[in-house]
Amino acid sequence: MNLTYQSTRGGESGLTASQAILKGLADDGGLFMPTSIPKLDVTMEELAGMTYQETAYRVMKQFLTDFTEEELRYCIDHAYDSKFDTEEIAPLVKADGAYYLELFHGSTIAFKDMALSILPYLMTTSAKKNHVENEIVILTATSGDTGKAAMAGFADVPGTRIIVFYPKGGVSKVQELQMVTQKGANTAVVSIHGNFDDAQTGVKKIFGDKEFAAKLAAKGFQLSSANSINIGRLVPQVVYYVYAYAKLVQNGEVRNGDLINVTVPTGNFGNILAAYLAKQMGVPIKTLICASNDNKVLYDFFKTGTYDRKREFILTNSPSMDILISSNLERLIYLSTGCDAAANKKLMEDLSTKGAYTVTDSMKAFMKDFVGGYATEAENAAGMKHLADETGYIIDTHTGVASCVYKKYVAETGDKTPTVIASTASPYKFSHSVMAAVTGKEAETDEFASIDALCKASGVAIPRAVEEIRNAEIRHTRECDAADMEKNVAEILGL
């Protein structure tokens, strides 16, 4: 069956997967969704014996139906190779009664590698399939991890350029160094005066500027996105939830058909939406626990049915979740309307103009699989310290939020269903905050002194990605106001 894609706002339909990947964002500002969510065509017993790469093929072929087997296997084999420091790609670690799905063994030590290692291959294959002559300009806003992972993926890939915007002062020192030292003649990084939402809104605005698109086309460029608004980012994320369940079955931790819960630390909602899609494909997931930090816009939404971004933006030590506009939630909202694009478009317009929207009772009932929870900075630090003291297992601050929210959920509900927690970054990416949490003391002021202290405390070798930036040359120093983002894109591309 050939699956086609349509905009969540109704402006476009009938696109193939490769066309949707190339575009990234629909012309009407909507996100691309498949006309139906496909089912797995293999059993969990069969999946239990498969490698990560084989599992990826079995999941992704259901969504990317215009890719040949040869094309898709080429993309997968080149993505999930020796750039990951563990053969399993996404190992499961049991600690303190939960299963931590480690998604940070790629080249930039964050879960974004799981999708952004393959996106350049999906993108260039899509370009060939659709006879695209233009140079593809990847335009991306990042709250810390997407930027580096995307640049690492696209660096020096022929026929592509990549421009990343990040909030100045709104990412960790390691995250910033990873971006500003990035090599590659086709890469550019710009820090903006504002927060992640400003950067994301600015990128969406550039995508929506038809006049600018015409200017770009005249010079042989076309825009696409590496954010999780791109379906080519979302589909690879579904894989690791399918893989995790199959491994639990293989390891005898659950019997095939037993339900599990999944807890995901989330800001932009893409990672937990991928878990929801895995459930729709046939993975026996009971509850999706959506974990927020002090910016608890999603927690409030699942509790009240009102999404309200009109609130203080709080900078936390889990910066990748410091987000008030969760772009991927639009995909769930669209599904909850019964795929009524007009109804979804109206809600998104309300969010844009009034700063809030409220879903109907039937939409809220549709989302009953989700529960929200949040952890304050103090709760997160205490939970991370407890886990380290009791088990010796040290996690990063984002995984800490998920771990803390999971513990609260169990205490409140008594639900002891086996639970997978998405562990989204290496502790080394946030070593300063991690060391402050697990020692209960103020960490070293120097980031690399904290990194060395973390190595001593955890017994885990410092990843290559961190050692590389210790003395790396700063290559990107451009910064601008959010209002000048389009102007900066034009300058970088020499328009």
N, C-alpha and C positions, 0 to 999 in steps of 0.2 A: 504494500500500500504506500502510495506517495503522500507523505504528510506535507501540508502547506501551512504557511504562517500568515497571521493577520495582526494588524495593530489593535492594541487594547482600546484605542479611541475611534476605531472604525474607518479611518482614512485610507487604509491599504489592506488588500487581502490577496490570497493566491500566490504569495511568494514562496519560492523553494527555500530550503534551509540555507543553502549557500548564498542566496540573495539577501536573506535576513541577516546573516553573519556579516556580509559586506557593508550593509547599510548601518547596522548597529542600532540606530534609533529611527523610528518611523517618521515620515515627513510631517505628520500631525502632532508630533511630540509624544506619541504613545510608544509602548514597548511591544515587541513582537512575541506572539504566543502561538503554539501549534493549535490547529483546529480541534485536536483531541489529544489527550495524554495517552501515549501508547503503553501497552503492557509488556512485561518481560516475556520472552518466548523460550526461556530456559528455566529449569527448576532450581531451587536453592541447593539441592543436593549436587546438581551439575556445577553450579557456580562455586560451591564450597571448595572444589578442587582446582579452581582456575587461578591463574596469576592476575595481578592487577591489570595488566595490559589486555588480557583476554576478557576480563570482566568489563573493562572500558569499551571494548569493541561491541560486546553483547548489549550494553546499555545504549551507547551512542548511535548505533546503527538504527535503532528504533526511532530516534528523533531526526537524524540527518539522512533522510531517505534518498536524497539525490546524490550522495557520495557513493562511489563504487566501493566494494570491499577492499580493493587494492589501495585506493586513495585514503580511506579511513584508517586502515592498518598502518600505512606509511606515516600518517599524522601521529598516531598513538605511539608507534615504535620510536619515533624521533623525539617525542615529548618525554616519555617515561623511561629514560635511559640512565646512564651513569651520572647525570647531573643530580640525581637523588642519592643521598648517602646511605640508603638502606634498600635492600632488595625488595622488601614488601611494598615500598612506596608509601603506604599509609599504615604503620604498625598500630596494633591495639595494645594498650598497657592497662592492666588491672591494678587499681589503687584505691584503697579506702571504700570498697564496695561499688565502684563504678568502672566503666571501661573508657579510657581516654584514647580517642582516635587521633593519633599524632599526624597532623597534616602539614608539618613544617620541615620535612626532610629534603626539600628542593633547594635550588641554588640561592634563593633569597630568604630562606628560613621562615616563611609564613605560608598560610594555607592558600594564598593567592597563586602560588606556584602550581598548584594542582590543576588549575584551569589555564593560567597564563603561559605555561610551558607548551600547551597544545594550540592555543589560539593563533599564534603566527602561522602555524602549519595549516590550520583550518582556513585562515584568512587568505593565504597565498594560493591554496588549492581552489578556494572559492573564486578568486580573481581569475585564475586560469579557466575554470569551468565556464565563467560568464564573459570571457574574452575582454577583460578590463585592461585598457591600455594606460589609464591614469596611474599616477603614483598615489598610493593610499596613505592618507595622513591620519594616524591614530591620535585622537584627541581625548585626553583622560584627566579627570579630577581624582585626587587621592586623599584619603585620610591617613595615609602612611605606608600601606603595604602594596596596594595595587600599582602605584607608580613605579616602584623599583622592579616588581615582578614583571610588569608589562615591558619596561625598558630592557630588562635582561632578556626577555623573549624576543623582542623586535630589533634589538641592536644589530645593525648592519645587515638586516634581512633585505635583500634586493627588492626594489619596488615599493618600499614603505618608508615613512618617516613617523616619528612619535614625539608628541609634545605633552608634557605632564605638568599640571598645576597642583600645587599643594599649599595648605595654609601655613604661612610663616609663623613659627612659634607654636604650631598646633600638632607637631609630630615629635616622636622621641629623637634623641641625638643620633642614635644608630640609624633610624629610619631616614633622617635627613642626610646623613653622611652617605648612606647607600645610594641615595638619589643624586646628590650633587657631585659624586665622584664617578658616575656612570660613564663608561666609554661607549663609543659608537658614533660614527660621523652623522648618523641620521637621528640622533637623540637630542632633545632639548627639555630643560626643566625650568619652570618659573614658579617662584614663591609669590603668593598673593597676600595682600593686606586684608585679612578677613578670615572666616572660618571655612570648614569643609563645605557647608551648605552654600556659601557664597561661590566657592569654586565650582561646585556641581551645577548650580543654577547658571553660572556664566558659561560653562561648557554646553549645557542644553540650549542656551540662548544662541550660541554660535551655530549649533546644528540647525536651529530654526530660522536662521537668516538666509533667505533665498538669494538675495542680492550678493552676499558674500560667497555663497555656493557657486554662483555663476562666475564670479571673479576667479575663484579657485579652478573651476573647470576650464576656463580660458587659458590658464597657465599649466593645465595638465595634472591637477590635483583633485582628489575627492576625499571627503571626510569619512572616518569610521571610528568606532569606540572600542576601548578595551575594558571599560567598566562593566559591572555585572548587569547593566542594562542590555548588553549584547547577549543574544541567545547562545552565541558561541562560547561565552564565559559560563553561562548557567548550566548548560547540558553536561559539561565535564564534571561539575560539582555533584551531580546526581550519583555519579559512579561510586564515590567513596562511601556513601551510605549503603548502597547495595553490597559493596565489597565487605564492609564492616559486619553486616548481618550474616553474610555467607561464612566469614571467618569465625563468628561466634558459634555457628552451627558446626563448622569443621572442628573447632576446638572443644566441642561438647559443653560449651557454656550455656547454650539454649538448644532446645529441640526445634527442628524445622516446624514452623507454624506458630511457635511461641511469640507472644508480643514483646516488643521492647519499647522503651521511651528514648527520645533523643533530645539532648540539651545543647543549644547553640548560642554562643555569645554573638549578638548581632546588632548592627547599626543600620546597614543599608538593606537588610532583609534577604539578600541573595542566597546566603549559605543555608539559612533555615528553609527558604522556599525550595531549595534543591532537595532537602530532606522530605518535604511535603510531596514533591514530584516522585521521589523514590517510593513513598507510601502508595501513591496513586498507581505506580507501575506494578505494585504487588508485594513490596517489602512490608512485613507485618509490624508496622509502627503504630503504637497506641496514641501517645501524647507527644506533641512537639512543644518543648519548653523553651520559650523565647526569653533569653537572658539579657537584661539591659544594665547599664551603669547608671550614674546619677542623671544622665540625659534619658529619662525613662518614658519617652514619648510612645514607644511601642507597648510598654507595660500598661500605661494609662489607656491606650487604645483597646487592648484586649479586655481590660476591665470594664470600660464604659461604652465602647462602640463609637467614641468620638476621637478622631485624630486631630490633635491641636498642636501646631508647631509654634504658637505664640507663647513663648516661655524663654526663660534665661538659658543661654547656651553655656554649659559648664565644661571647662577643660579638666580632664581627669587623667589618671595614670594608665587608662586603657583608651588611648587616643583614637584608635581605629574605629571605636564605637561612639565617638563624640559627634553624633549626627542627629539632626532634628527632622530631616526630610528623607524618609526611607524609600528610595526610588522603587525597589522591587516589590514593595507592598502593593503597588498598583496592579501587579499581575494577579495577586490573590484577590484583591478587590474585584477585578474584572471577572474572575472565575465565580466569585460569590454572587455576582449579579446575574449569573446564568449566561455569561459572555455577552451581556448587553452593553455594547460599546458606547452607546449614547448615555446610558446611566453612569458608566464609569467616567466618561469624559466630563460630565457635569460635576462629579465629585472632585476630579482633579482640578477643574477650573475653580471650584470653591476653595480648594487648598491654596491655589495660586493667588486668588484675589482676596479671600477672607481669612486665610491662614488656618482653616479648619474645615472638617466635614464630619458628618455623622452617618453611619451605616444603618440600614433597616434591621428589624428583628430577624428577618429570614436570612439576611446576609451574615448577621452575627451567629446565627445557628449553623450556617454553612462552615464557619471558622471554628467550630467547637473543638476540633483537634488541637488547637493552639491554646496554651496558657502563658501568660506573661509573668515575669518575676524580675526583681532588680536587686542589686547589691550596692551599698554605699562604699566609698573608698575604705573606710575603717573595717567594714564587714569583709570586704575582699581581702585586705591585708591579713586579718585574723584567720580567715579560711586558708589562705596560702601558707601561713606559718603553721597552722595545725596539720595540714597535709604533709608539709616538709618534716615537721617534728615526729609525726606518727609513722610515716612511711619512707621518708628520705626522698620522696618524689617532689621535684620542684617544677612548678608550672609558671607560665607567664601571666601577666595581669589580666588579659582578656579571658583566657581559660579559667583564671581565678574567679572572674565574675560568673561564668557558667557553673563552676563547681559550687560556689556559694549559693547561687539561685537554686541549683538542684537540691542541695541539703535543706534549704528552706521549704522547697516544694514537698519533699518527703516528710518533713516535720509537720507540715500543715495538712497533708492529705493521707499520710500513712501508706502511699502507693510505693510498693517495693519492687515494681517491675524492673527487670534488668535495664540499665540505662547506659547509652553511649553518649559521652560528652565530647563535642568537637573541640580538640585542642589546636588552637588556630595559629599559634606562633611559638617559636623557640624562646625560652626565658632570656636567652642572650640578646634578643632584639630589644628588651626592656630591662636590661640588667640592673640599672640604677633603682628603679621602682621595685623590682623583684627582691633585690638584696635588702632594701629598706623593710619590705614586708616580712621576709623569712627570718631576719635577725631581730626585728623589732627596734632597730636603731637607725639613725640617719645614715644613709649610705655614703660612700666616698663621693666627693664632688666631681672627681674626674671619671668620666664614663668608662674609660678603659681600665681604671683601677677596680671599678665595680665588676667589670667583665672578668678580670683575673680572680677577684674574690669569689665570684659565682662558680668559676671553674673549680676552685679549691673546695667550695661547699658542696657542689653537686657531683663531682667526680666525672662530669661529662666534658669531653674535649671541646675546646672553643671551635665553633664551625668556621670553615674556610671563608664563608661570606663575611664574617666579622673580622677575621685576621686581615683580609684583603683591604679593608677600609681604614685600618689603624694608621697607616702612613700614606694613604692614597692622595693623589693630586685632586684639588677641588677644580672641577671643570665647568660647573654651571653656577652662575651668580646672578642671573636675571631675576628681578622682582617687579611687581606692578600692583596697582589698585585693581580690584575686581572689575571695575568699569572699563579697564583698558585691556582685558584679556584678548579680545578679537584683534585689536591693534597689534598686540605682541605676536599673535599667530601670523599675521600678515608680514611683520618684520622678519620673523624666523624663516618664513618660506620665501622671503625676498619678493613679495608682491609689490 
